[in-house]
Each structure stands twice: as structure tokens, then as C-alpha cells.
Amino acid sequence: MANLGSREAGKMDFAREALWRRMDGAMGKKAVQIPVFLVNPRQMDYLYPPERMRFLHPEAVRRWAQERRKRRERNEGEPLQGLDLAPSDRYREVVAVGLYMHQLDGKRKEELLRLAEGDPEAEALQRHNGPAILLCPERILSWARQEGVNHNLVLDKVYYHELGHALMDTGPTPYGELWGRIIEESLANWVAYRRFRGQEARWVQRLIQGQPAEYQGYLAVEEGFVFLGDRETLEEWAWHMRRLWHRAPWDWEEWWYAWRHLWHELWERGYGFLDRGFPPLLPGLPLPMQEEAGASNFRLWREAKRQEWFKEPDVVRAYAGFAEELLLRAVD
């Protein structure tokens, strides 16, 4: 951790056991690989130019959700149709508070040092080439005061969120598309939220509810699986699973056979369970491992980036539908 110009850096305690104990092995590996730089608000605003300060307005999303549900009942319209990001400064302190960067280039390094306050640890910045996480202590403290939450908890939530982006940095990100932004930010908040338990988890939810709508699908990612492939195979399999649920819900050999059959069918058709799939979310479908949906969706998103599946229109359509489902469930 290096201070690039924040006057409040001394209040950030990265030596606390709780910060590191909540991490699993994959997150811990990223944490020891990627340096953290502390920056002041001017530096963070440089990294968040006006074109990045565009968000979905909550009231617009609620109105859209009411109309969209009606249109979906009539099977009309494309996913997320009628939604646009609009310039807004209201979320600056709860979004431009942390940032994961795939690469810190020379121009950004120079500007960050020019905007520093006090004596920046310039050497640490200059000798680093690669991914970095930047956190703004002033905004962490402000957010904590605003919500009445311990600032260490805000620090941990923001840090885990940015580590979530780092974990998903496996290839080109369709962040410029609204559906990509909704999925990426919801998954990053899912990564952060699941680090906490008990009262701390409720405080984190309190923090998240003050973020833009794009960040609100963190719970919905656990409510169903994303597949990206053959609907006929899926519908046949879903019928069999419902029948099995009523006939022999505890016959695990039958459940295993059903899952293996689905894998085989998708593989034979050129698909795979985790490397292709089908249209998003099957609400109400009895899945014996439903609690694993979030992890499955997270792995699939990482693999979609790695394999650059977003060049395929069917994949884009499926993920746009998934993003819409996240947004609709977030405003319920």
C-alpha cells in the first residue's frame, strides 16, 4: 500500500486481521499480487472523467420496470429497451471511491503525481507496471459518516469490490454496453457482499442500497443459472427435472443422471454446461444446487471474457436478458 497524495491515508488500517481473514484463496492471491494506491478526491476525479459519471436514475428504472413487466407478458421488446445512462454527480462519493485498473500507464502516473497533496510515495508508483487498485480515503470516510458505519467496514467493502473486478479481469470486458456494466458491477458487489456475515453483512447492504441501480443485482445473481445455448434441450431437461422433483426428490443417483444427460446433450450439439448455455435464469426450477448459482454465473462470466464469446450475437442476447433480470429483481 502506497500513498499517492491523500491527507487521510493514515486512517486506513490495512493491518487488521479481519480484512485478510474474510478472503478466500483466490481473492487473497489477487490481494498479494496487486498493489493498492491511496489517492485524494482530485486524483480520483481525474480517473473518473465526466463521461464515466453516468448512471441509471432510480426513478427512471422503477418506471421502466413497471412497463417492462407488462411488455414481457406480451413477449415484446428487446432486453433493457428504453433505458439509458444519464450524467449524474449524486453517486460520485459512492462510486468514485475505488477503482481497479488493468494497467497504469505513464501519462496517468504523471497526472496522479501532479494532483498529489503532501509528499507522495512516487517511487512505488513509478516502479510499478501492471494492474493496480486505487482507493480514496477521503471518500471512504465521508461515505462512512453519511451512513453511520465504521470506516474500516467501508474500506473493506470497497477493497473487496475492486478485487472482484480484478478476479473478473480475464479478457475484454463489454463494460461499454449497459448490460455488461450491470453484470460486472452486480457481480463485483456479490463478491464483496459474500465476504461478510451477520450484522456486518447488513451494514454492507445498507452501503450498497445507496449505489446506482447497476450495482444492485448482487443478490439476484444467486437466483438462477445462466446458460447460453439450446432452448429445446433445456426445456426437455427442465420438464424431466420437475417430474423428478415430484417423483423422487431425494434420489441423488437420478439427479446426477439428469445433470449428466444435460451435459452430454449440450456437448453433442457443440455446447457445454460452463462454456455455453441458454437464455438467462429459470425462476422456480427445482435445482438441487441452487445455492451455487452465483459461483456458476461468476465463473461463466470470467470464461466468456477469456474466450471472447461476446462477439457472438446469441451470447450478447442471452447476457442482455440476464442483465435485465438482475435489474428487475433488484428493484422488486
C-alpha positions in Angstrom: 0.0 0.0 0.0 1.4 3.4 -1.0 0.0 6.9 -0.5 0.0 8.9 -3.7 -1.4 12.1 -2.2 -4.2 11.5 0.3 -4.2 13.6 3.5 -6.4 10.9 5.2 -4.3 7.9 4.3 -3.1 7.4 7.9 -6.7 6.5 8.9 -6.7 3.5 6.6 -5.7 0.4 8.6 -4.6 -2.4 6.3 -3.0 -4.4 9.1 -6.4 -5.6 10.6 -6.7 -9.4 10.7 -10.4 -9.2 9.8 -9.6 -7.6 6.4 -7.5 -10.6 5.4 -9.3 -13.3 7.2 -12.5 -12.8 5.2 -10.7 -13.5 1.9 -10.7 -16.9 0.3 -7.6 -18.3 -1.6 -8.4 -16.8 -5.0 -9.1 -13.3 -3.6 -6.0 -13.5 -1.3 -3.8 -14.3 -4.3 -5.0 -11.2 -6.1 -4.6 -9.1 -3.0 -0.9 -10.0 -2.7 -0.3 -9.6 -6.4 -2.0 -6.2 -7.0 -0.7 -3.1 -5.1 -3.1 -0.6 -3.5 -2.5 3.1 -4.1 -4.3 5.7 -1.9 -5.4 8.8 -3.7 -7.2 12.1 -2.9 -10.5 13.2 -4.4 -8.9 15.3 -7.2 -6.8 12.3 -8.3 -9.8 10.0 -8.2 -11.9 12.5 -10.2 -9.1 12.6 -12.8 -9.5 8.8 -13.2 -13.3 9.2 -13.3 -13.8 11.9 -16.0 -17.4 13.2 -16.7 -18.1 10.5 -19.3 -17.7 7.9 -16.5 -20.1 9.7 -14.2 -23.2 8.4 -16.0 -25.7 6.2 -14.2 -29.2 4.8 -14.3 -31.6 7.1 -12.4 -33.5 5.1 -9.8 -36.9 6.6 -10.6 -36.4 6.0 -14.3 -35.5 2.4 -13.6 -38.7 1.9 -11.5 -40.9 3.4 -14.2 -39.1 1.2 -16.8 -39.5 -1.9 -14.7 -43.3 -1.4 -14.4 -43.7 -1.0 -18.1 -41.2 -3.7 -19.0 -43.0 -6.4 -17.0 -46.1 -5.6 -19.0 -44.2 -5.9 -22.3 -42.6 -9.1 -21.2 -46.0 -10.6 -20.5 -46.8 -9.8 -24.2 -43.4 -11.1 -25.3 -42.5 -7.7 -26.7 -39.3 -5.6 -26.8 -35.6 -6.3 -26.5 -33.8 -6.6 -23.1 -33.2 -3.2 -21.4 -35.0 -1.3 -24.1 -35.9 2.2 -23.0 -33.0 2.6 -20.5 -30.2 5.0 -20.9 -27.4 6.2 -18.6 -27.6 9.9 -17.7 -25.0 12.3 -16.4 -25.2 12.5 -12.6 -23.0 13.7 -9.8 -25.1 12.3 -7.0 -23.2 9.0 -6.9 -19.7 10.4 -7.0 -18.7 9.6 -3.4 -20.1 6.0 -3.6 -18.7 5.1 -7.0 -15.6 7.2 -7.5 -14.3 5.9 -4.2 -12.3 2.9 -5.6 -11.0 1.8 -9.0 -9.4 -1.3 -10.4 -7.1 -0.6 -13.4 -5.8 -3.2 -15.7 -2.7 -1.1 -16.5 -1.4 2.2 -15.1 0.3 4.0 -18.0 3.0 6.7 -17.8 0.6 9.6 -18.6 -1.7 8.6 -15.8 1.2 8.3 -13.4 2.4 11.8 -14.2 -1.0 13.3 -13.7 -1.6 11.5 -10.4 1.6 12.9 -9.0 0.8 16.4 -10.3 -2.5 16.3 -8.4 -0.9 14.9 -5.2 -1.2 16.6 -1.8 1.7 16.4 0.6 4.6 14.1 -0.2 3.5 11.2 -2.5 5.3 7.9 -2.5 6.3 8.4 -6.1 8.9 5.7 -6.2 6.3 3.0 -5.5 4.2 4.3 -8.4 7.0 4.7 -10.9 8.4 1.3 -10.5 5.0 -0.4 -10.8 3.8 -1.7 -14.2 0.7 -3.7 -14.3 -2.8 -3.9 -12.6 -3.5 -1.6 -9.6 -6.3 -0.8 -7.2 -6.8 2.8 -6.2 -8.8 3.8 -3.1 -9.8 7.3 -1.9 -9.6 7.5 1.9 -11.4 10.9 2.0 -14.5 9.4 0.2 -14.3 6.2 2.3 -14.5 8.4 5.5 -17.3 10.6 4.0 -19.4 7.6 3.0 -18.9 6.0 6.4 -20.1 9.2 8.2 -23.0 9.6 5.8 -24.3 6.1 6.6 -23.2 5.9 10.2 -21.0 2.9 9.5 -17.4 2.2 10.8 -15.0 3.5 8.1 -13.0 0.2 8.3 -16.1 -1.7 7.1 -16.5 0.8 4.2 -12.8 0.3 3.3 -13.1 -3.4 3.3 -16.3 -3.4 1.2 -14.7 -1.1 -1.4 -11.5 -3.1 -1.5 -13.3 -6.4 -1.9 -15.4 -4.9 -4.7 -12.3 -3.8 -6.6 -10.7 -7.2 -6.0 -13.8 -8.6 -7.6 -13.1 -6.7 -10.7 -9.6 -8.0 -10.6 -10.8 -11.5 -10.4 -13.0 -10.9 -13.4 -10.2 -9.4 -15.5 -9.7 -12.4 -17.8 -10.2 -10.7 -21.1 -12.0 -7.8 -22.9 -14.9 -6.5 -20.8 -18.1 -5.3 -22.5 -18.4 -2.6 -19.9 -19.3 0.0 -22.6 -22.6 -1.8 -23.0 -25.3 -1.2 -20.4 -25.9 -5.0 -20.0 -22.1 -5.5 -19.4 -22.0 -2.8 -16.9 -24.9 -4.1 -14.9 -23.5 -7.7 -14.8 -19.9 -6.6 -14.0 -20.9 -4.2 -11.1 -23.5 -6.6 -9.7 -21.0 -9.5 -9.7 -18.3 -7.3 -8.1 -20.8 -6.3 -5.3 -21.7 -10.0 -5.0 -18.0 -10.8 -4.4 -17.8 -8.1 -1.8 -21.1 -8.8 0.0 -20.4 -12.6 0.4 -17.3 -11.8 2.5 -19.4 -10.6 5.4 -21.7 -12.2 7.9 -24.3 -11.2 10.5 -24.6 -7.5 11.4 -21.6 -6.6 9.1 -23.5 -8.0 6.1 -26.5 -5.9 6.9 -24.3 -2.8 7.1 -22.8 -3.7 3.7 -26.3 -4.0 2.3 -27.0 -0.5 3.7 -24.0 0.8 1.8 -25.0 -0.9 -1.5 -28.5 0.4 -1.4 -27.0 3.9 -1.8 -25.2 2.9 -5.0 -26.7 3.2 -8.6 -29.1 0.7 -9.9 -26.4 -1.0 -12.0 -24.8 -2.2 -8.7 -28.0 -3.6 -7.2 -28.2 -7.1 -8.8 -25.8 -8.6 -6.3 -28.4 -10.8 -4.7 -30.2 -11.8 -7.9 -27.0 -13.4 -9.4 -27.7 -16.3 -6.9 -31.3 -16.8 -8.0 -30.7 -18.8 -11.2 -28.1 -20.2 -13.6 -27.0 -18.6 -16.9 -26.7 -21.0 -19.8 -26.0 -19.9 -23.4 -27.4 -22.4 -25.8 -30.1 -24.7 -26.9 -33.6 -23.9 -25.7 -35.2 -27.2 -26.8 -32.6 -29.3 -24.9 -33.2 -27.0 -21.9 -37.0 -27.3 -21.9 -36.8 -31.1 -22.2 -34.4 -31.2 -19.3 -36.5 -28.8 -17.2 -39.6 -31.0 -17.8 -37.6 -34.0 -16.6 -36.3 -32.2 -13.5 -39.8 -31.1 -12.5 -41.1 -34.6 -12.9 -38.1 -35.9 -10.9 -38.7 -33.3 -8.1 -42.2 -34.6 -7.6 -41.5 -38.3 -8.1 -38.1 -38.9 -6.3 -36.7 -35.7 -4.8 -34.1 -37.5 -2.7 -32.9 -39.9 -5.4 -29.4 -38.4 -5.9 -28.5 -41.0 -8.4 -31.4 -39.9 -10.6 -30.4 -36.2 -10.1 -26.9 -37.0 -11.2 -28.1 -38.9 -14.2 -30.3 -35.9 -15.2 -27.4 -33.4 -14.9 -25.0 -35.8 -16.9 -27.6 -36.1 -19.6 -27.9 -32.3 -20.0 -24.1 -32.0 -20.2 -24.0 -34.8 -22.8 -26.7 -33.3 -24.9 -25.2 -29.8 -24.9 -21.8 -31.2 -25.6 -23.1 -33.2 -28.6 -24.7 -30.1 -30.0 -21.4 -28.1 -29.7 -22.3 -26.5 -26.3 -21.1 -27.2 -22.8 -22.5 -26.6 -19.4 -20.0 -23.9 -18.4 -18.7 -22.9 -21.8 -22.1 -22.3 -23.5 -25.5 -22.3 -22.0 -29.0 -21.0 -22.6 -31.2 -17.9 -22.0 -31.0 -16.5 -18.5 -32.5 -17.7 -15.3 -35.1 -20.3 -14.7 -37.2 -19.0 -11.8 -39.0 -21.7 -9.9 -37.0 -24.6 -11.4 -36.1 -27.1 -8.7 -32.3 -27.2 -8.7 -30.5 -29.3 -6.0 -27.5 -27.0 -6.1 -29.4 -23.7 -6.4 -27.1 -22.1 -3.8 -24.2 -22.5 -6.3 -25.8 -20.3 -8.9 -23.8 -17.2 -8.0 -20.5 -19.1 -8.3 -21.5 -20.7 -11.6 -22.6 -17.3 -13.0 -19.3 -15.7 -11.9 -17.2 -18.5 -13.4 -19.1 -18.3 -16.7 -18.7 -14.5 -16.9 -15.0 -14.9 -16.5 -14.9 -17.6 -19.1 -17.0 -15.6 -21.5 -14.4 -12.8 -21.3 -11.5 -15.2 -21.6 -12.9 -16.9 -24.7 -14.3 -13.6 -26.1 -17.8 -15.0 -26.6 -19.3 -11.5 -26.7 -18.5 -11.5 -30.5 -21.4 -13.9 -30.8 -24.9 -12.3 -31.1 -26.6 -15.2 -29.3 -24.3 -14.7 -26.3 -24.9 -11.0 -26.3 -28.6 -11.5 -26.4 -28.5 -14.0 -23.5 -26.4 -11.8 -21.3 -28.5 -8.8 -22.1 -31.5 -10.8 -20.9 -29.6 -11.8 -17.8 -28.7 -8.2 -17.0 -32.4 -7.2 -17.4 -33.4 -10.0 -15.0 -30.8 -8.7 -12.5 -32.2 -5.2 -12.8 -35.8 -6.2 -12.5 -35.2 -8.3 -9.4 -33.1 -5.5 -7.8 -36.0 -3.1 -7.9 -38.6 -5.6 -6.6 
